[in-house]
Amino acid sequence: MLLSHFQHTYIEAGCDEAGRGCLAGPVFAAAVIFPSGYRNPILNDSKKLSEKKRMELRPIIENEALAFAVASVSPQDIDKINIHNASYKAMHLALDALAVKAEFIIVDGNRFIPYQDITHECIIKGDGKYLSIAAASILAKTYRDDFMTGLAREYPSYNWKSNKGYPTIAHRNAVLQHGFTPHHRKTFRVTDPQLKLF
């Protein structure tokens, strides 16, 4: 079972993002604060859960968290400030929106731009270790998936309902055939579909 907290002295928020590697759509991030000693045996890294299970867990997270928030940064901003800075900006926006102020932040990954004067800890594969980061990964992923599914109705040629903006061969083929939409990240390479994107 995942751990409830990294430390127990300060009010702790877990942060994670979704959509960093996509060709289209915003990057989303979430911040979650759970009560001290919180337990949930089902909660896990969003990548290890089915879409159905993520959607089942979302209202549970929202009901049982002391506070949560979700934020996004647009493709246009991603192109201006790069995807790494956009991911941190989305996390900062989510932290801004929390109804309870975080006093300590744990973040999935190995890098983070400090938020205000609050101490943070970067944790590699943190979404598989700490409940609040796992919850943030689920919220960021499900809210982003909902957003891309909505966009898919306007742009059926790109199959965003299925690929959610990720660089599948079919998605790259669609870009090569139909061009960019206003929701594509223009600074991301769309190479020959037989080649790796990165």
Secondary structure by P-SEA (a helix, b strand, c coil): ccccccccccbbbbbbcccccccbbbbbbbbbbbccccccccccccccccaaaaaaaaaaaaaaccccccccccaaaaaaccaaaaaaaaaaaaaaaccccccbbbbccccccccccbbbbbbcccccccaaaaaaaaaaaaaaaaaaaaacccccccccccccccccaaaaaaaaaccccccccccccccccccccc
